[in-house]
């Protein structure tokens, strides 16, 4: 696991303190987690057992993250008597939007949620931050993170509460397409020709995806932007070039039967740009939309991950959440401790029946447990009993 040094790309703190909102003179503002850690050191608490354990827990979580498949939902438990952090490792594809929602129960606290991207170099740079609202003592606090993934890679999400707090939280992690689907009523099955396939006997490549639909089906703006051009061309026939200035890219809609916009107009996501047809070099094919994406400085980019509709849902919580914080033992002589909640997941280590475990999380029909050594992982709920 090569996350000893990583690139911090997002940080959120659910906090009762203010956080600077701007970067000045190109100096990076400390993340809420970093501010808290520096505060512990300034107060000399890093030399105490509780402060030292808190800082070690942060680093240990990043060095040995768990690997549940996205999407997932987990209830976690934290205690004032122990310094604890948990990290989840997963892969994301460029064009996806990572969505993290967290609800916590208990008194107001700082709950630090940091998103890292694994990198091979030693650079640690701060790129994105979002700050949640402060909770009050009478309601559950809800925190949201939305991060647009530009480049595919491996990411680690770490959660850690401040010291000396009791409570629990529900974290939900999922992905969605960054762009809206560009054909009204279309589904993933409507896409029947993908990016990069041969065209004209291999003389050129397909720089987009083809989305089939009946003639006259509305073609929609996949994001807010403005129409750069509707000038027809031999290959695309009736086309729309839609600028996406927020992301430095342009969307290309081709083979339209007719237009519904003019050049220069601003549109919002979901507005009708035109209607499905087969103009240009598509005259001999069924009506469809050729949808392409061009990024500044890179040329054509595969738009499929950017519009692919995510249908997977997180597993329901099947284990008893009332057992959170309690001690348990394995019912078998030897039980695998898994890195993710699944019977075929990688084994972290094997647990002996005599070993006492603390239940600190629930995901699906599995408990996340912590060993006396600090190692954590998942075991089936039916594999644990009270000591």
C-alpha positions in Angstrom: 0.0 0.0 0.0 1.8 3.2 -1.2 -0.1 5.9 0.5 2.7 6.9 2.9 2.9 10.0 0.8 -0.2 11.1 -1.2 -1.9 14.0 -2.8 -4.6 15.5 -0.7 -7.4 16.4 -3.1 -10.3 17.2 -0.8 -10.9 17.8 2.9 -14.1 18.5 4.9 -14.4 19.2 8.6 -17.7 19.0 10.4 -16.6 21.6 13.0 -17.6 24.2 15.5 -14.8 26.4 14.5 -14.2 28.7 11.5 -11.9 27.8 8.7 -10.1 30.2 6.4 -11.9 30.2 3.0 -9.2 31.7 0.7 -5.7 31.1 -0.4 -3.5 34.2 -0.4 -0.1 34.7 -1.9 -0.2 31.1 -3.2 0.3 29.8 0.3 -1.7 26.7 1.1 -4.2 27.0 3.9 -4.0 24.1 6.3 -6.9 21.7 6.1 -9.2 21.4 9.1 -7.5 18.1 10.0 -4.1 19.7 9.8 -5.2 22.7 11.9 -6.4 20.3 14.6 -3.2 18.2 14.5 -1.1 21.4 14.7 -3.2 22.5 17.7 -2.5 19.3 19.5 1.2 19.7 18.9 1.2 23.4 19.9 -0.5 22.4 23.2 2.1 19.7 23.8 -0.6 17.0 23.5 1.4 15.1 20.9 3.6 13.9 23.7 0.7 12.5 25.8 -0.7 9.1 25.3 -4.1 10.3 24.1 -2.6 12.8 21.6 0.0 10.4 20.3 -2.5 7.7 19.8 -4.8 10.1 17.8 -2.0 11.1 15.5 -0.8 7.5 15.1 -4.4 6.4 14.3 -4.5 8.9 11.4 -1.4 7.5 9.9 -2.2 3.9 10.5 -5.6 4.2 8.8 -3.9 5.6 5.6 -1.3 2.8 5.6 -3.9 0.0 5.9 -7.2 1.2 4.4 -10.2 -1.1 4.0 -11.4 -1.8 0.4 -15.2 -1.9 0.3 -16.7 -1.7 -3.2 -18.4 1.5 -4.1 -21.3 2.2 -3.6 -21.3 1.3 0.1 -23.1 2.3 3.3 -21.5 1.9 6.8 -22.5 2.8 10.3 -19.4 3.6 12.5 -18.8 3.9 16.2 -16.3 6.1 18.0 -15.6 6.4 21.7 -14.0 9.0 24.0 -11.8 6.3 25.5 -10.0 5.4 22.2 -8.4 7.4 19.4 -9.7 5.9 16.2 -9.7 6.5 12.4 -10.9 4.5 9.4 -9.9 4.8 5.8 -11.6 3.3 2.7 -9.6 2.7 -0.5 -11.3 2.5 -4.0 -10.7 3.2 -7.6 -12.5 6.0 -9.5 -12.8 6.7 -13.2 -12.4 10.1 -14.8 -15.9 11.5 -15.6 -17.4 10.2 -12.3 -18.5 12.4 -9.4 -17.8 11.0 -6.0 -20.6 11.6 -3.6 -20.1 11.2 0.2 -22.9 11.8 2.7 -22.4 11.5 6.4 -24.9 11.8 9.3 -23.6 11.6 12.8 -25.3 11.2 16.2 -24.1 12.7 19.4 -22.9 16.1 20.7 -21.4 18.6 18.3 -17.9 17.6 17.3 -15.3 17.9 14.7 -15.5 15.0 12.3 -12.6 15.2 9.8 -13.2 13.7 6.4 -10.2 13.7 4.0 -10.0 12.4 0.5 -6.5 11.5 -0.9 -5.3 10.4 -4.2 -2.5 7.9 -4.3 0.6 9.0 -6.2 4.1 7.6 -6.7 5.9 10.8 -6.0 6.5 12.6 -2.7 4.4 15.8 -3.5 1.6 16.6 -1.0 -0.5 19.4 -2.4 -3.9 20.7 -1.4 -6.4 21.1 -4.2 -10.0 21.2 -3.0 -11.9 21.8 0.2 -15.6 22.0 1.2 -16.7 23.0 4.7 -19.9 21.6 6.2 -22.3 23.6 8.4 -21.9 23.4 12.2 -24.2 21.0 14.0 -26.2 21.9 17.0 -26.9 19.7 20.1 -30.5 18.9 19.2 -30.2 17.4 15.7 -28.1 15.0 13.7 -25.6 16.8 11.6 -25.4 16.1 7.9 -22.3 16.5 5.8 -21.9 16.2 2.1 -18.9 16.0 -0.2 -19.1 16.2 -4.0 -15.8 15.7 -5.9 -15.5 15.6 -9.7 -12.9 13.0 -10.9 -11.0 14.4 -13.8 -8.4 11.6 -14.0 -8.8 7.9 -13.2 -6.9 6.7 -10.2 -7.0 5.2 -6.7 -8.4 7.2 -3.9 -8.6 6.9 -0.1 -11.3 8.4 2.1 -10.4 8.8 5.8 -12.8 9.6 8.6 -11.6 10.6 12.1 -13.5 12.3 15.0 -11.8 14.7 17.4 -10.6 13.4 20.7 -12.8 12.7 23.7 -16.1 12.2 21.9 -18.7 9.4 22.0 -21.1 8.8 19.1 -21.6 7.2 15.8 -22.1 8.1 12.2 -23.6 6.8 8.9 -21.4 7.2 5.9 -22.7 6.6 2.4 -20.3 6.6 -0.6 -21.4 6.4 -4.2 -20.6 7.6 -7.7 -22.6 9.3 -10.4 -21.9 10.6 -13.9 -20.6 14.2 -14.0 -22.7 15.0 -17.0 -26.4 14.4 -17.6 -27.4 11.9 -20.2 -27.7 13.8 -23.5 -30.7 12.1 -25.1 -34.2 12.4 -23.5 -35.3 9.1 -22.0 -32.1 7.3 -23.0 -30.5 4.6 -21.0 -27.1 2.9 -21.0 -28.4 0.3 -23.5 -29.1 3.2 -25.9 -25.3 3.5 -26.5 -24.4 1.0 -29.2 -21.1 2.3 -30.5 -18.2 3.3 -28.2 -15.2 5.6 -28.3 -12.1 4.4 -30.3 -13.7 1.8 -32.6 -12.5 1.8 -36.2 -14.2 3.9 -38.9 -13.7 3.9 -42.6 -11.9 0.6 -42.7 -9.5 1.6 -39.9 -8.5 4.9 -41.5 -9.9 6.8 -38.5 -11.2 6.3 -35.0 -14.6 7.0 -33.5 -14.2 10.1 -31.4 -17.4 9.7 -29.4 -20.3 7.4 -28.6 -23.5 6.8 -30.6 -26.8 7.0 -28.7 -29.7 5.5 -30.7 -33.2 6.9 -30.3 -36.3 7.5 -32.5 -36.0 10.4 -34.9 -37.2 13.6 -33.3 -36.2 12.6 -29.7 -35.0 15.7 -27.9 -31.2 16.1 -27.5 -30.3 17.7 -24.2 -27.6 19.9 -22.8 -25.5 17.6 -20.6 -24.3 20.6 -18.5 -24.6 24.3 -18.2 -22.7 26.2 -20.9 -23.1 28.2 -24.1 -23.5 27.2 -27.7 -20.3 28.0 -29.6 -21.4 27.0 -33.1 -24.2 25.2 -35.0 -22.3 25.3 -38.4 -23.0 22.0 -40.3 -20.2 19.8 -41.6 -19.9 16.9 -44.0 -19.4 14.2 -41.3 -21.7 15.4 -38.6 -24.5 17.1 -40.6 -26.5 19.3 -38.3 -24.3 19.8 -35.2 -24.0 21.7 -32.0 -20.8 22.6 -30.2 -21.5 23.2 -26.6 -18.8 24.9 -24.5 -18.4 23.7 -20.9 -16.2 26.5 -19.5 -16.3 25.2 -15.9 -14.3 22.2 -17.0 -12.3 23.5 -19.9 -14.0 21.3 -22.5 -16.4 21.2 -25.4 -19.3 18.8 -26.1 -20.1 17.9 -29.7 -23.6 16.8 -30.8 -23.9 15.5 -34.4 -26.3 14.0 -36.9 -29.2 16.2 -35.6 -32.4 16.2 -37.5 -32.8 19.9 -36.7 -31.6 22.5 -34.2 -33.4 24.0 -31.3 -30.8 26.7 -30.4 -28.7 29.3 -32.1 -25.0 30.1 -31.7 -24.1 32.2 -28.7 -27.0 31.3 -26.5 -26.5 30.2 -22.9 -28.2 27.0 -21.9 -28.7 25.0 -18.7 -28.4 21.3 -18.1 -31.5 19.6 -19.6 -32.3 22.3 -22.1 -33.2 21.0 -25.6 -30.4 21.7 -28.2 -32.0 19.8 -31.1 -33.5 16.5 -32.1 -32.1 13.1 -33.0 -31.6 12.5 -36.7 -29.2 10.9 -39.2 -27.8 13.8 -41.1 -24.2 14.0 -42.4 -22.5 10.7 -43.0 -25.1 8.9 -41.0 -27.7 9.0 -43.8 -27.6 5.2 -44.2 -27.9 4.4 -40.5 -30.7 4.5 -38.0 -31.3 7.9 -36.3 -28.8 8.4 -33.4 -26.8 11.1 -31.7 -23.1 11.1 -32.0 -21.9 12.6 -28.7 -18.3 13.6 -28.4 -16.1 15.5 -25.9 -13.0 17.5 -26.5 -10.8 18.8 -23.7 -8.5 21.7 -24.0 -4.9 20.6 -24.6 -5.9 16.9 -24.9 -8.2 16.6 -27.9 -10.9 13.9 -28.0 -11.8 12.3 -24.7 -14.0 9.2 -24.2 -17.4 10.7 -23.0 -18.9 7.3 -21.9 -17.8 7.5 -18.2 -19.0 11.1 -18.1 -22.6 10.2 -19.0 -22.9 6.5 -18.0 -25.9 6.1 -15.7 -24.9 4.5 -12.4 -27.5 1.9 -11.3 -25.7 0.1 -8.5 -26.9 0.7 -5.0 -25.3 0.1 -1.6 -26.2 -3.0 0.4 -28.7 -2.5 3.1 -27.5 -2.7 6.7 -28.2 -6.3 7.6 -26.3 -6.7 10.9 -27.6 -5.5 14.3 -26.3 -2.0 14.8 -27.2 -2.1 18.6 -24.0 -4.2 19.0 -21.8 -1.3 18.0 -19.2 -0.6 20.7 -19.6 -4.0 22.3 -17.0 -6.8 22.6 -17.4 -10.0 20.7 -15.6 -13.3 20.0 -15.4 -15.5 16.9 -17.7 -18.6 17.0 -15.2 -20.6 15.0 -11.7 -21.7 15.9 -10.2 -19.7 13.1 -12.0 -16.8 11.3 -10.7 -14.8 8.4 -10.6 -11.0 9.0 -11.4 -9.5 5.6 -10.3 -6.2 4.1 -13.8 -5.7 2.6 -17.2 -7.1 3.5 -17.3 -10.2 1.3 -16.6 -13.9 1.8 -14.1 -13.8 -1.1 -12.4 -10.5 -0.1 -8.7 -10.4 0.8 -7.8 -11.7 4.2 -5.9 -9.3 6.5 -5.2 -12.0 9.1 -6.9 -15.0 10.8 -8.6 -14.4 14.1 -8.3 -17.0 16.9 -11.5 -17.8 18.8 -10.0 -16.7 22.1 -9.3 -13.1 20.8 -11.7 -10.4 22.0 -12.8 -8.0 19.3 -14.6 -4.7 19.5 -17.5 -4.1 17.0 -16.9 -0.6 15.5 -18.9 -0.7 12.3 -21.6 -2.3 10.3 -21.7 -2.7 6.5 -24.3 -5.0 4.9 -24.3 -8.3 6.8 -20.8 -7.8 8.1 -19.3 -6.2 11.3 -16.2 -4.1 11.1 -14.1 -5.1 14.1 -11.0 -3.8 15.8 -8.4 -6.1 17.3 -6.4 -5.2 20.5 -3.5 -4.6 18.1 -5.4 -1.8 16.4 -5.9 -3.9 13.2 -9.4 -3.7 11.8 -11.4 -5.6 9.1 -14.7 -7.3 8.4 -16.2 -10.5 9.6 -19.7 -11.9 8.9 -22.2 -10.9 11.6 -23.2 -14.5 12.2 -19.6 -15.4 12.9 -19.5 -13.4 16.2 -20.9 -14.1 19.6 -20.8 -12.4 22.9 -17.9 -13.5 25.1 
